[in-house]
Structure formats: C-alpha cells, structure tokens
C-alpha cells in the first residue's frame, strides 16, 4: 500500500505588480542566481515569471492590486550565507541580519516588488 501524505513543497507563489517582470528577472537570475523556467503557454498569458535553483522553485504571479506582505515570506536555505549575502549586496540589494533564530545564521532582503525573503543556513 502506498503511503499518503505531504512529500515536499513543490513551489512558493509570490505576487508582483503588473509590468514588473523585467525587474524580477534581473533580481532572481542576477542577484539570486536562479534560472528562469518556462511557464506553460496558458499560464504565461497571465504574466509573471517562474524561477528555479536546484529543487527550489519560486513563481511570481501578477496581481492587479498588489501590495507586498509585511510579514509573510518564504524561507530559503542557502550554503555559504556570508558569501551569498555579499553577492546580493554586490547587486545593490540591502540585507538585514537577524540573530534571533537559535542554531542558524539568517538575513532578510526584499525583491524589486517588495516581497520579503528570508535566507538561512544552519550553524556548523
């Protein structure tokens, strides 16, 4: 008998304002080092863009009355967090370190639409 239950997170969907795709592409491919993945044609007609890095997928969908969430965010696990933060800063992205999660190094940054992103790495 096959076990039933959640197996993994397939992707995280974030919203963005209409017309922000070029800025999002620059941020997610340039600063974050992700690869843009092709949306199915029926979904591509809605705007937005999708990105992947290994098993991680972030989908950015267009929302007409977009307002970035103040607290909600995806938590993205990274390796080499100091170097990764420096990479973002070299692309003009502000990072805000937070030492409040025991056993982890982490920081927050925002994409061009104002979406909050958490980057974290477990302590050695």
The 8 nearest C-alpha neighbors of each residue, nearest first, counted from 0:
[[1, 2, 3, 4, 5, 6, 7, 8],
 [2, 0, 3, 4, 6, 5, 7, 8],
 [3, 1, 0, 4, 5, 6, 7, 8],
 [2, 4, 1, 5, 6, 0, 7, 8],
 [5, 3, 6, 2, 7, 1, 8, 0],
 [4, 6, 7, 3, 8, 2, 9, 1],
 [5, 7, 4, 8, 3, 9, 2, 10],
 [8, 6, 5, 9, 10, 4, 54, 55],
 [7, 9, 10, 6, 11, 5, 55, 56],
 [8, 10, 7, 56, 11, 55, 54, 6],
 [11, 9, 56, 8, 57, 12, 55, 58],
 [10, 12, 57, 58, 56, 13, 73, 9],
 [13, 11, 58, 59, 57, 10, 14, 60],
 [14, 12, 59, 58, 60, 11, 15, 57],
 [13, 15, 60, 59, 61, 62, 12, 65],
 [14, 16, 61, 112, 62, 60, 65, 59],
 [15, 17, 65, 61, 62, 19, 63, 18],
 [18, 16, 61, 19, 63, 62, 15, 46],
 [17, 19, 20, 16, 21, 61, 46, 47],
 [20, 18, 22, 17, 21, 16, 23, 15],
 [19, 21, 23, 22, 18, 47, 24, 48],
 [22, 20, 24, 23, 19, 25, 18, 26],
 [23, 21, 25, 24, 20, 19, 26, 111],
 [24, 22, 20, 26, 21, 25, 27, 19],
 [25, 23, 21, 27, 26, 22, 28, 20],
 [24, 26, 22, 29, 23, 28, 27, 21],
 [27, 25, 30, 23, 29, 24, 28, 22],
 [26, 28, 31, 24, 33, 29, 25, 30],
 [29, 27, 33, 32, 25, 34, 26, 24],
 [30, 28, 25, 26, 32, 31, 27, 33],
 [29, 31, 26, 87, 90, 32, 27, 28],
 [30, 32, 27, 33, 28, 29, 26, 87],
 [33, 31, 28, 29, 30, 27, 34, 52],
 [32, 34, 28, 52, 51, 31, 27, 50],
 [35, 33, 51, 50, 28, 36, 52, 32],
 [34, 36, 50, 49, 51, 33, 37, 28],
 [35, 37, 50, 49, 34, 38, 51, 48],
 [38, 36, 39, 35, 49, 48, 43, 40],
 [37, 39, 43, 42, 40, 36, 49, 48],
 [38, 40, 42, 41, 43, 37, 44, 36],
 [41, 39, 43, 42, 38, 44, 37, 45],
 [40, 42, 39, 43, 44, 45, 38, 46],
 [43, 41, 44, 39, 40, 45, 38, 46],
 [44, 42, 40, 45, 38, 46, 41, 39],
 [43, 45, 42, 46, 41, 40, 47, 39],
 [46, 44, 43, 42, 47, 61, 41, 60],
 [47, 45, 43, 44, 61, 60, 48, 42],
 [46, 48, 60, 61, 59, 20, 45, 43],
 [47, 49, 59, 58, 20, 60, 46, 50],
 [48, 50, 58, 36, 35, 57, 59, 38],
 [51, 49, 35, 57, 34, 36, 56, 33],
 [52, 50, 56, 34, 33, 55, 53, 57],
 [51, 53, 33, 55, 54, 34, 56, 50],
 [52, 54, 55, 51, 56, 33, 34, 50],
 [53, 55, 52, 56, 51, 9, 10, 8],
 [56, 54, 52, 51, 53, 10, 57, 9],
 [57, 55, 51, 10, 50, 11, 54, 58],
 [56, 58, 11, 50, 10, 49, 12, 51],
 [59, 57, 49, 12, 13, 11, 48, 50],
 [60, 58, 13, 48, 47, 14, 12, 49],
 [59, 61, 47, 14, 15, 13, 58, 62],
 [60, 62, 15, 47, 17, 16, 14, 46],
 [61, 63, 65, 16, 64, 15, 14, 60],
 [62, 64, 65, 16, 17, 61, 15, 66],
 [63, 65, 62, 66, 16, 17, 61, 15],
 [66, 64, 62, 16, 63, 15, 67, 14],
 [65, 67, 68, 64, 15, 16, 113, 14],
 [68, 66, 114, 113, 69, 65, 112, 14],
 [67, 69, 71, 70, 66, 114, 115, 72],
 [68, 70, 71, 67, 115, 114, 72, 113],
 [69, 71, 68, 72, 115, 67, 114, 116],
 [72, 70, 68, 69, 115, 73, 114, 116],
 [73, 71, 115, 116, 70, 74, 117, 114],
 [72, 74, 116, 75, 117, 11, 71, 115],
 [73, 75, 117, 118, 72, 116, 76, 119],
 [76, 74, 118, 117, 73, 119, 77, 116],
 [75, 77, 119, 120, 118, 74, 78, 117],
 [78, 76, 120, 119, 80, 75, 118, 79],
 [77, 79, 80, 120, 76, 83, 119, 82],
 [78, 80, 82, 81, 83, 77, 120, 84],
 [79, 81, 83, 82, 78, 84, 77, 120],
 [80, 82, 84, 83, 79, 85, 86, 78],
 [83, 81, 85, 84, 80, 79, 86, 78],
 [82, 84, 80, 86, 85, 81, 79, 87],
 [85, 83, 87, 81, 86, 82, 80, 88],
 [84, 86, 82, 88, 83, 87, 89, 81],
 [87, 85, 83, 89, 84, 88, 82, 90],
 [86, 88, 90, 84, 92, 30, 89, 85],
 [89, 87, 92, 91, 85, 90, 86, 93],
 [88, 90, 86, 87, 91, 85, 92, 30],
 [91, 89, 87, 88, 92, 30, 86, 29],
 [90, 92, 88, 89, 93, 87, 30, 86],
 [91, 93, 88, 87, 90, 94, 108, 89],
 [94, 92, 88, 108, 91, 95, 87, 109],
 [93, 95, 108, 107, 106, 92, 96, 84],
 [94, 96, 107, 106, 108, 97, 93, 105],
 [97, 95, 106, 105, 94, 107, 98, 104],
 [96, 98, 106, 99, 105, 95, 104, 107],
 [99, 97, 100, 104, 96, 105, 101, 103],
 [98, 100, 97, 101, 103, 105, 104, 102],
 [99, 101, 98, 103, 102, 104, 97, 105],
 [102, 100, 103, 99, 98, 104, 122, 121],
 [101, 103, 122, 121, 100, 104, 123, 120],
 [104, 102, 121, 122, 120, 101, 100, 105],
 [105, 103, 120, 119, 121, 122, 98, 106],
 [104, 106, 119, 118, 97, 96, 103, 120],
 [107, 105, 96, 95, 97, 118, 117, 94],
 [106, 108, 117, 95, 116, 94, 118, 96],
 [107, 109, 94, 116, 115, 93, 95, 117],
 [110, 108, 115, 114, 113, 116, 111, 107],
 [109, 111, 113, 114, 112, 26, 115, 108],
 [110, 112, 113, 23, 22, 109, 26, 114],
 [113, 111, 110, 15, 114, 16, 67, 19],
 [114, 112, 109, 110, 111, 67, 115, 68],
 [115, 113, 109, 110, 67, 112, 116, 68],
 [114, 116, 109, 72, 108, 113, 117, 107],
 [115, 117, 108, 72, 107, 73, 109, 114],
 [118, 116, 107, 74, 75, 106, 73, 119],
 [119, 117, 75, 106, 105, 76, 74, 107],
 [120, 118, 105, 76, 104, 77, 75, 117],
 [119, 121, 104, 103, 77, 76, 78, 80],
 [122, 120, 103, 102, 104, 123, 119, 76],
 [123, 121, 103, 102, 120, 104, 101, 119],
 [122, 121, 102, 103, 120, 104, 78, 79]]
